[in-house]
Amino acid sequence: MTTLELKLSLPEQLEKEARAAGLLAPGEIERLVREALRARRAERFATARKKLAANPLPPMTMEEIQAEIDADRAERRAKAGG
């Protein structure tokens, strides 16, 4: 686990409300950061979904899929030196 010491500047009223709500406790700050990260991942996923829906990939045959898998495996083996 990493320990961070942060200097946080908040408007006085916001600080009072956050402290009263228990949001400035270490466990709550961790929860808030995790929640923010989860929300950002969901937002990026939604954006990618919209892009894909607007410009769908053409369907691939099983042979094309297998060729992609084989090419990826060959590339990984070459990078690993074997």
C-alpha positions as CSV (number, residue, x, y, z in Angstrom):
1,M,0.0,0.0,0.0
2,T,1.2,3.5,-0.8
3,T,0.8,6.4,1.6
4,L,0.1,9.8,0.2
5,E,0.2,13.1,2.0
6,L,-1.9,15.6,0.1
7,K,-2.6,19.2,0.7
8,L,-6.2,19.8,-0.2
9,S,-7.7,23.2,-0.6
10,L,-11.4,23.5,-0.4
11,P,-13.8,26.4,0.2
12,E,-14.5,26.6,3.9
13,Q,-18.2,25.7,3.6
14,L,-17.4,22.6,1.4
15,E,-14.8,21.5,3.9
16,K,-17.2,21.8,6.8
17,E,-19.9,19.8,4.9
18,A,-17.4,17.1,3.7
19,R,-16.0,16.7,7.2
20,A,-19.5,16.6,8.8
21,A,-20.5,13.9,6.2
22,G,-17.3,11.9,7.1
23,L,-16.0,12.2,3.6
24,L,-12.5,13.4,4.6
25,A,-11.7,10.2,6.6
26,P,-9.0,8.1,4.9
27,G,-11.4,5.2,4.2
28,E,-13.9,7.5,2.6
29,I,-11.3,9.2,0.4
30,E,-10.2,5.8,-0.8
31,R,-13.8,4.9,-1.6
32,L,-14.4,8.2,-3.4
33,V,-11.2,7.7,-5.5
34,R,-12.3,4.1,-6.4
35,E,-15.8,5.3,-7.3
36,A,-14.4,8.1,-9.5
37,L,-12.1,5.7,-11.3
38,R,-15.0,3.3,-11.9
39,A,-17.1,6.1,-13.3
40,R,-14.3,7.1,-15.7
41,R,-13.9,3.5,-16.9
42,A,-17.6,3.3,-17.5
43,E,-17.5,6.6,-19.4
44,R,-14.7,5.4,-21.6
45,F,-16.5,2.1,-22.2
46,A,-19.7,4.0,-23.2
47,T,-17.7,6.2,-25.6
48,A,-16.1,3.2,-27.2
49,R,-19.4,1.5,-27.5
50,K,-20.9,4.5,-29.2
51,K,-18.0,4.7,-31.7
52,L,-18.3,1.1,-32.5
53,A,-22.1,1.4,-33.0
54,A,-21.5,4.3,-35.3
55,N,-18.9,2.4,-37.3
56,P,-19.3,-1.3,-36.8
57,L,-16.6,-3.7,-37.7
58,P,-17.4,-6.1,-40.6
59,P,-18.1,-9.6,-39.5
60,M,-15.2,-12.1,-39.6
61,T,-15.3,-15.7,-40.7
62,M,-13.9,-18.4,-38.4
63,E,-10.9,-18.7,-40.7
64,E,-10.2,-14.9,-40.4
65,I,-10.5,-15.1,-36.6
66,Q,-8.1,-18.1,-36.5
67,A,-5.6,-16.3,-38.7
68,E,-5.6,-13.3,-36.3
69,I,-5.0,-15.6,-33.4
70,D,-2.2,-17.4,-35.2
71,A,-0.6,-14.1,-36.2
72,D,-0.8,-12.8,-32.6
73,R,0.7,-16.0,-31.2
74,A,3.5,-15.9,-33.8
75,E,4.3,-12.3,-32.9
76,R,4.3,-13.1,-29.1
77,R,6.7,-16.1,-29.7
78,A,9.0,-13.9,-31.9
79,K,9.1,-11.3,-29.2
80,A,9.8,-13.9,-26.5
81,G,12.7,-15.2,-28.6
82,G,11.3,-18.6,-29.4
